[in-house]
């Protein structure tokens, strides 16, 4: 009985999880680290410390591919930025305009910071996303 239960739990995890495959392009040459977060709630969206999954990607070219694996199906959004000075957060000028390059899933065209609704996507098994870094 235990084996059947464990097998069904493992199978349900495999069947209801997927991969988020990212292609991030247009990365500037002064970007050495790309802080990338996968968010699963609007409350946590774009807060580096509250990402469902986060990673610091070392930048060596203008394009990076990364895969978030074993992600449960659901609604997510991605926010990323070039941490040029390695201080752990997106630097902004005195009126709040980013001084470092950034990007979001769906590449929304908005004035100011987009919200979760602008950037969300549905994961059902696997998804391929392209994010263009902008400054």
Protein Blocks (a to p, Z undefined) as FASTA:
>chain_A
ZZmmmmmmmmmmmmmgccdddddehiafklmbdcddddfbfklgoplklgfbdcddddfb
fbdcdddehiaeddddddddddfkonopacddfkopafbdcddehiiacedjddfklmgc
cdehiacddddddZZ
